[in-house]
Amino acid sequence: MPYTLIITEKPAAAKKIAESLADGKPIKGGGSVPYYSLTHGKEDIIVACAVGHLYGLAEKDKKSGQFPVFDIEWKPASEMSKGSGFTKKYLDTIRKLAKGAAAFVVATDYDVEGEVIGLNIVRYLCRQKDASRMKFSTLTKEDIVEAFEKRSPHLDWGQAKAGETRHYLDWYNGINYSRALTSAMKKTGGFKLMSTGRVQGPALKIIVDKEKDIRAFKPVPFWEVELLAEKSGREIEAWHEKGKFWGKKEADAVIAGTKGAKHALVASAEKKEFSQQPPFPFDLTTLQMEAYHALGIQPKRTLEVAQSLYIAGAISYPRTSSQKLPESIGYRKILQALAKNSGYTALANALLSRSSLKPNDGEKADPAHPAIFPTGMQPSFDDEREAKVYDLVVRRFLATFSDPATRETMTIVLDCSRENFIARGTRTVKRGWHEFYAPYIDLEEQELPKVEKGGQVAVKKIGMHTKETQPPKRYTPASIIKELERRSLGTKATRSDIVDTLFKRGYVDGRSIQATELGIRTVETLERHAPKIIDEELTRHFEEEMEDIREGKRQPDDVLGEAREALTDIIRDFKKNEKEIGKELSKANIETRNELTGVGKCPSCKEGDLQIRRGKFGGFVACNRYPECKTTFSLPRNAFIKPAKKECEQCGYPKVLAIKKKGAQEFCLNQDCPSKYAEGKAGETAKKIAKGIIEKSCPKCGKGKVVVRSSIYGKFYGCDRYPECAYTAQLDERSGGDGKNGEGKGEGHGKGYS
């Protein structure tokens, strides 16, 4: 019997949609590739799923290493890489189900990527020229049913054509530029897989330009004069009205003129209130920035977590550029649902008591989706980060409907020996939206003591501070994404991946993003020989062209033809200087590799250098004079290791930095370093426990015994039932094996471990 086939992007979405549309309970079929049969009214439906992109772009007639190449086609992802082999069973399942279908409905994510996924399935597996389209921003039952009942009779062709064009452009640029760079390296006799792309190149140049500004920066000294006063037992910190003194003599004159002063006259004392509007609703970029600053979660991970919450039905679609919440989402319905969650009951009810609700919308809009909002569904969380990001989204949503906060700034001008000093303090008078957005408010509260014009304050101290101007700040993973958005480079969904690729290729490094020598030299080399590769104007031009395609103002063939012509010219110029480019990049690569892997001098042979290397069983440190010197040191597997660029204070061996999810820790490579053993009474206790003279029961499980164990970080207490029991504690005066230090995870706690 004919049925309607609904195509979704992921298995979890298929399950949600099936459960929402089914009149009864959907019947699951398909085994390892699930699909769902159901009845909706008088209509028989099967809901099938993909796993993201089932097709990718590839050369029609692959000629390894040749460039430029433009003759490409869509091929099953399973035929293109072993890592995508698992997608074949999804492809085969949809092809089989399509044979019995009478109608086809695309229900992938409603954005350019989702449209391309749906388009490829419709034309290559279903053998159709078009299909109906469901459009929704949440995976709640109400929205899914409405999207199905009001489905569009056609695909969103503007979005589909724009998305497919973007894939073609990214392939053209990424493959051809990367092959050109890799080929240039090969010309020097070396090899390194190099990459750049349509957005990656300009993004790297932005970071490199910042690094050059920092390196070129020359600090300029200046002086500030501070007056510390007291009134009614409370201190007043005031600074000379001039602010920065660029000459020390002038600052010295102020100090000399006020020397010995016991009191200062209150020349003026003014209070000024100002209103602080509620924040805008979250779009993806502001969510990523706020999660980074408030929760310490990397932007790429924030997107992954938000996507999981969307699939679970807890929040709306996260890949949005909108800062607007339309009335159609049902403000009161969402608040009523949130009120059932004890953590938000009081706040939601406070908003529900109002006669009207109006969010403080921002200016940014997205034609496909509203700003990010909670659906009201109370989710269960797979990990702590999901709970934190969800709470952030909920409180941001609540705050947008609240009242402005009122803050008051008090400015006091103190006249001390005819020199004016200014003190300012700001406090919150009316919390307004702060009440709803706590604990994510980061505002300084400084209330000055009450003074009146004409009164006096006691002078406690007048001092001079020597300072110097500071260089520009480096980008963080969040601020670089904001900068790319500001410059219209990349898309909301791809920017975090672009930054991640720069790290993987060794172009940038560090929490505050620092361009490596390889990154700097790559940009400098391309600026000299092929500047268009890193030209953000060219990249932005094609971003605008794709928007014109989406709006029906331009045709894909015209844009792609223009791109092929521009890229051919760029590659032709590149080949003229290929050998010189290769020499410069090869030298930069060696310098960067040494910088990122060089640990220090070998303590055994005294001649070689220790370097971080990777082997079959993980990372290790070895002397570069192998096989003459066979010195090696093991490294932990559960951390990213970087050189610490310093020697151990106790034994002189090099130290490295282990970076984990919960922070970073330095440790000495020397397994027998004294720093890895507890001292004094704690050390004596540890020895007795190790020898069995003292026996302690595990404070966590109560079944095992506390023993002394070792790791690269040093000695630590642990349960002898590990891994069944993961109890660990430091060897210090506080623990003594009794567990007062709590429990840890991973390889154990040594001295100074955190």
Summary of the structure (lengths in Angstrom):
residues: 754
radius of gyration: 31.5
end to end distance: 63.7
largest distance: 99.9
contacts: 2450
relative contact order: 0.09
helix: 38%
strand: 24%
